[in-house]
Amino acid sequence: MQCNKRNQRGGTILEVLVAALIFAGALWALVEFQTNLLRERGTIKGRSEALTLINDKMRQFQNYTVIATTSGQFAYDDIVTCASGCTGSTATYTMTWTVTNQTNPTRKDVSITVAWTDATNTAQNISLSSVIAQIQPNSTGKISEML
């Protein structure tokens, strides 16, 4: 009987060590998961900010108030290829837009690209394109009379 008790004591120590090893592995996996989750959250936040910048610039282009360049107003003719920089909460962004004039119908094809370096020092960029038609702003929203 005494021999049996001695084997149990050694077995208990071994069980505790295996349990501690399993717990340490689970804890390591949890820490790794949280690290990846935070990294992905930063990436998503950076992309979200970049999309917001693109959306704001596209909205600015679409809200022109006159066709020809006019002092004090944003004109359709003022929509030209250019670049700008912006500092967001997660990165410093570089925004470039390319404008191609089209005819029949008269419109501008606008492509906006935002580039930045994320927290892992990886270059990121996102691009969107849209078409902006040349429509006299003071003619929009009118109801025409039918004869």
VOTORLO-553717 format. One record per atom (N, C-alpha, C, CB): residue in one letter; z, x, y. Coordinates in steps of 0.05 Angstrom, whole numbers, plus 32768, in hexadecimal, padded with zeros to 4 digits. Atoms other than C-alpha are relative to their C-alpha. Glycine has a CB too. Layout:
REM residues N
AZXY/...
END
This chain:
REM residues 147
M800080107FE8/M800080008000/M800080118019/M80187FEE8000/Q7FFF7FEF7FE8/Q801080388031/Q7FE4800C8006/Q801580167FFD/C801B7FF57FFC/C7FCB80558027/C7FEE7FED800F/C7FF480087FE4/N800F80157FF3/N7FAD8013803D/N80067FFE801E/N80057FE57FF3/K7FF880017FE4/K7FD48013807E/K7FF580178010/K801F7FFF8003/R800B7FE97FF2/R7FBD80598090/R7FE27FFC8006/R800580197FF0/N801D80057FFC/N7F7480458087/N7FFB7FEB8016/N7FF37FF67FE6/Q800380147FEC/Q7F7F800980B4/Q8004800C801C/Q80147FE97FFB/R7FFB7FF37FE7/R7F9B803480EC/R7FE7800F800A/R801880137FFF/G80187FF17FF9/G7F5E806180EC/G7FE97FED8006/G7FF880137FE9/G801580147FFB/G7F30802480E8/G80047FF2801B/G80017FEB7FEA/T7FFA800D7FE7/T7F5280058125/T7FF780128017/T801E7FF98003/I80097FED7FEB/I7F458043814F/I7FE180008001/I800A801D7FFB/L801E80008001/L7EFC80438139/L7FF57FE6800C/L7FF780037FE3/E8008801A7FF5/E7EF67FF9814A/E80037FFF801F/E80107FE97FF4/V7FFB7FFF7FE3/V7F1380058190/V7FEA8011800D/V801C800B8006/L80157FEF7FF5/L7EE2803E819C/L7FE57FF38000/L7FFF801B7FF0/V801A800F8002/V7EA680148185/V80007FEA8015/V7FFB7FF57FE4/A7FFF80157FEC/A7EBD7FDB81B1/A7FFE800B801C/A801B7FF07FFE/A80027FF37FE5/A7EC6800A81ED/A7FE380098005/A801380188001/L801C7FF77FFE/L7E80802681E0/L7FED7FE88006/L7FF6800E7FE7/I801080187FFB/I7E627FE081DE/I80057FF6801C/I80077FEA7FEB/F7FF980097FE5/F7E877FCD821E/F7FF380128015/F801F7FFF8003/A800C7FED7FED/A7E6F800C8241/A7FE27FFC8002/A8006801D7FF8/G801D80068000/G7E277FFD822C/G7FFA7FE7800F/G7FF67FFE7FE4/A800580197FF1/A7E2C7FB68246/A80058003801E/A80137FEA7FF4/L7FFA7FFA7FE4/L7E4B7FCE8287/L7FE98010800D/L801B800E8003/W80177FF17FF6/W7E1380018290/W7FE87FEE8004/W7FFA80187FED/A801680137FFE/A7DDF7FCB8283/A80037FEE8018/A7FFC7FF07FE7/L7FFA80127FE9/L7E007F9E82B7/L7FFB800F801A/L801C7FF57FFE/V80047FF07FE7/V7E017FD582EC/V7FE280058004/V8010801B7FFE/E801C7FFB7FFD/E7DB87FE682DE/E7FF17FE68008/E7FF480097FE5/F800C80197FF8/F7DA57F9C82E3/F80057FFA801E/F800C7FE97FEF/Q7FF980057FE4/Q7DC97F958326/Q7FF080138013/Q801E80048005/T800F7FED7FF0/T7DA77FD48340/T7FE37FF88003/T8001801D7FF4/N801C800A8000/N7D627FBA832D/N7FFE7FE68011/N7FF67FFB7FE4/L800080197FF1/L7D737F76834B/L80018006801E/L80187FEF7FF8/L7FFE7FF87FE4/L7D867F96838E/L7FE6800D8009/L801780128005/R80197FF37FF9/R7D477FC1838E/R7FEA7FEB8003/R7FF880157FEB/E801580157FFE/E7D1A7F858380/E80057FED8018/E80007FEF7FE6/R7FFA80107FE8/R7D3E7F5D83B6/R7FF6800D8019/R801F7FFB8002/G800A7FF17FE9/G7D2D7F9383E8/G7FE27FFF8002/G8009801D7FFF/T801D80018001/T7CE47F9383D2/T7FF67FE48008/T7FF680067FE3/I8008801C7FF9/I7CDF7F4783D7/I80057FFB801E/I80107FEC7FEF/K7FFB80047FE4/K7D007F48841C/K7FEC800E8011/K801C800A8007/G80157FF17FF1/G7CCF7F7D8434/G7FE57FF18000/G7FFC801B7FF4/R801A800F8002/R7C937F54841B/R80027FE68010/R7FFA7FF97FE2/S7FFC80197FF0/S7CB07F15843B/S7FFD8006801E/S801C7FF47FFA/E80027FF97FE4/E7CB77F38847E/E7FE380068007/E801180188007/A801D7FF97FFB/A7C6F7F538478/A7FF07FE68002/A7FF680127FEA/L800E80197FFF/L7C557F0D8469/L80067FF08019/L80067FEF7FE7/T7FF9800D7FE7/T7C7B7EF184A4/T7FF1800C8018/T801E80018005/L800F7FF37FEA/L7C5B7F2584D2/L7FE37FF87FFF/L8002801F7FFD/I801C80088002/I7C167F1484B8/I7FFC7FE38009/I7FF680037FE2/N8002801C7FF9/N7C227ECA84BF/N80037FFC801E/N80167FF07FF1/D7FFC80027FE3/D7C3C7ED28507/D7FE78009800F/D801880108008/K80187FF67FF2/K7BFF7EFB851B/K7FE97FED7FFC/K7FF9801D7FF5/M801580138005/M7BCF7ECA84FA/M80037FE78011/M7FFE7FF97FE2/R7FFA80187FEF/R7BF17E90851E/R7FFA8006801D/R801D7FF87FFD/Q80077FF87FE4/Q7BEA7EB68560/Q7FE27FFF8004/Q800B801C8006/F801D80017FFD/F7BA07EBF8554/F7FF57FE38000/F7FF3800F7FE8/Q800A801C8001/Q7B977E758543/Q80087FF08018/Q800B7FF37FE6/N7FF6800F7FE9/N7BBB7E5F8582/N7FF3800A801A/N801E80018002/Y800D7FF87FE7/Y7B887E7985B4/Y7FFD7FE88012/Y7FE5800E7FFB/T800180167FED/T7B857E4F85F4/T7FE67FFD800E/T801680038014/V801A80017FF4/V7B407E60860E/V7FED80107FEF/V8000800B801E/I80147FF18010/I7AFF7E7C85F2/I7FFC801C800D/I7FE57FF17FFF/A80067FE67FF3/A7AEE7EB38625/A801A800D800B/A7FEC7FFC8018/T7FE97FF17FF6/T7B1F7EE9863B/T80077FF6801C/T7FFB801E8000/T7FF6800A7FE6/T7B497ECC8674/T801C800C8005/T80027FE07FFF/S7FE67FF47FF9/S7B837EED8698/S80167FEC7FFC/S7FFF800A801D/G7FE880118004/G7BC67ED18682/G7FFE7FEE7FE8/G80057FF18018/Q800380128017/Q7BAB7EAD8644/Q7FF680107FE8/Q7FED7FE88006/F800A7FF38019/F7B9D7EC185FC/F7FE67FF27FF9/F80157FFE7FE9/A801A800B8004/A7B537EB885F0/A7FF580067FE4/A7FEC800A8015/Y800E7FFC801A/Y7B287EB285B1/Y7FF2801C8001/Y7FEB7FEA7FFB/D800D7FE67FFE/D7B017EEF85CB/D801380178000/D7FF08001801A/D7FEB7FEB8001/D7B437F1685CD/D800780087FE3/D80197FF7800F/I7FFA7FFB801C/I7B477F148581/I7FED80177FF7/I7FFD7FE77FEE/V800F7FE98007/V7B2F7F5A8570/V801080127FED/V7FF88010801A/T7FF37FED8012/T7B3E7F92853E/T80148011800F/T7FEA80117FF2/C7FEB7FF17FF2/C7B7F7FB5854E/C801680077FEB/C800C7FF08018/A7FE97FF98011/A7BC17FCF8532/A801A7FFF8011/A7FFD801C7FF3/S7FE67FFF7FF2/S7C0B7FCB8543/S801680087FED/S80067FE5800E/G7FE97FF98011/G7C4F7FE08529/G80177FED8005/G8009801D8005/C7FE980127FFD/C7C8F7FB9851E/C8016800A7FEE/C7FF87FE37FF8/T7FE97FF98010/T7CD57FC88505/T800E7FE77FF7/T801380138010/G7FF38017800C/G7CF27F9584D6/G801C80077FF7/G7FF07FF47FE9/S7FE57FFB8009/S7D367F9084B6/S800180127FE7/S800F7FE67FFA/T80017FEF8018/T7D1F7FB58477/T7FEE80188002/T7FF87FEF7FE8/A80137FEA7FFE/A7CE87FE4848E/A7FF28000801B/A7FEB7FFF7FE9/T80127FFF7FE9/T7CB97FFA84C5/T7FE47FF97FF6/T8001801C800F/Y8019800A8009/Y7C777FD684BE/Y7FE980088013/Y80007FE17FFD/T80187FFB7FF1/T7C317FE984D4/T7FEC7FEA7FFA/T7FF4801C7FF9/M801280168004/M7C037FAE84DE/M7FE58007800D/M800B7FE6800D/T801B7FFC7FF6/T7BB77FB584E5/T7FF07FE77FFA/T7FF380197FF3/W801280178005/W7B847F7E84EC/W7FE480078007/W800A7FE7800F/T801C7FFB7FFD/T7B3A7F8084E5/T7FF37FE58005/T7FF3800E7FE7/V800D80197FF8/V7B107F4B8508/V7FE180047FFE/V80087FF7801D/T801D7FFF8002/T7AC77F3E84F5/T7FF57FE6800B/T7FF880037FE2/N800C80187FF4/N7A9F7F0F8521/N7FE97FF67FEE/N7FF58007801C/Q8015800D8010/Q7A737EDE84FB/Q7FF27FEB8011/Q800C7FF37FE7/T800E80157FF3/T7A3E7EAD8512/T7FF77FEB7FEC/T7FE7800B8010/N800A8016800F/N7A247E6B84F9/N80127FF77FE9/N7FE580077FF4/P7FF480067FE6/P7A597E508502/P800E8018800B/P80137FE87FFD/T7FF27FEA7FF3/T7A7A7E7D8534/T801D80007FF7/T7FFE7FFD8020/R7FE47FFD800A/R7ABB7E978517/R8006801E7FFF/R80037FF37FE4/K7FF77FE48004/K7AE47ED6850D/K800E80017FE5/K801380098017/D7FF27FFA8019/D7AF87EF084C9/D801680148006/D7FEC800A7FE9/V7FEA7FEE7FF9/V7B3D7F0F84D1/V800E80087FE6/V80147FF28014/S7FF17FF58017/S7B5E7F3C849D/S80178010800B/S7FED80117FED/I7FE87FF37FF6/I7BA57F5284AB/I800E800F7FE9/I80147FEC800E/T7FF27FF08014/T7BC87F8A8484/T801A800A800C/T7FEE80177FF5/V7FE67FF57FF7/V7C117F9D848A/V800880147FEB/V80167FE98003/A7FF77FEA8012/A7C297FDF846C/A801C80098008/A7FEC80188001/W7FE57FF67FFB/W7C6F7FFB8465/W800980117FE8/W80147FE98004/T7FF47FF08015/T7C99802B843B/T801A7FF37FF9/T8004801E8008/D7FE8800E8008/D7CCF80098412/D801880137FFC/D7FFB7FF07FE6/A7FE77FF08002/A7D1680218403/A7FFE80157FEA/A80177FED7FF9/T80047FEB8015/T7CFD804883C5/T7FEB80148009/T7FF87FF27FE6/N80147FEE7FF5/N7CCD806E83F3/N7FE47FFC7FF3/N8009801D7FFC/T801A8007800B/T7C91804A83D4/T7FF07FF18015/T80037FEF7FE7/A8012800D7FEC/A7C5680368401/A7FF97FE47FF5/A7FE780118005/Q8007801C8007/Q7C4B7FEB8401/Q7FED7FF58015/Q801A7FEE7FFF/N8011800E7FED/N7C177FBF8422/N7FF97FE57FF6/N7FE780108007/I8008801B8007/I7C017F778423/I7FEB7FF88015/I80187FEC8000/S801680087FEF/S7BC17F588440/S7FFA7FE27FFD/S7FE780117FFA/L8009801C8000/L7BAA7F128452/L7FE87FFE8013/L80177FEC8008/S801880057FF0/S7B697EF8846E/S7FFE7FE38007/S7FE680097FF2/S8003801C7FF7/S7B577EBA8495/S7FE77FFF8012/S80197FF6800F/V801780057FEF/V7B1E7E9C84BD/V800B7FF18019/V7FE97FF07FF2/I7FF8800E7FE8/I7B287E888506/I7FE67FF6800D/I801080138014/A8018800C7FF5/A7AF37E588520/A80018000801F/A7FFB7FE47FF5/Q800280027FE3/Q7ADB7E588568/Q7FFD7FE28007/Q7FE98011800C/I7FFF801C7FF8/I7AEF7E128580/I800C7FFF801C/I800F7FEE7FEC/Q7FF680027FE5/Q7AF97E0185C9/Q801C7FF37FFE/Q7FED7FEF8013/P7FE4800A8003/P7B467DF885CC/P80057FE5800E/P80138014800A/N7FFA801A7FF2/N7B447DBF85FF/N7FF07FE97FF4/N7FF98003801E/S800E8015800E/S7B157D9885D1/S800D7FF77FE7/S7FE480097FFA/T7FF380078019/T7B437D968596/T80137FE88004/T801080187FF4/G7FEE80177FFF/G7B697D568587/G7FF57FE8800F/G80198008800D/K800B80167FF2/K7B3A7D2985AE/K7FF37FEC7FEC/K7FEA80098015/I800D80148010/I7B227CE88591/I7FE77FF7800E/I80137FE77FFB/S801980077FF3/S7AD97CDB859F/S7FFB7FE27FFE/S7FE980107FF3/E8007801C8000/E7AC17C9685B1/E7FE77FFB7FF0/E7FFD7FF5801D/M801780078010/M7A917C758582/M7FEF7FEC8010/M80087FF57FE4/L801180127FF2/L7A557C5385A0/L7FF87FE87FF0/L7FE7800E800A/
END
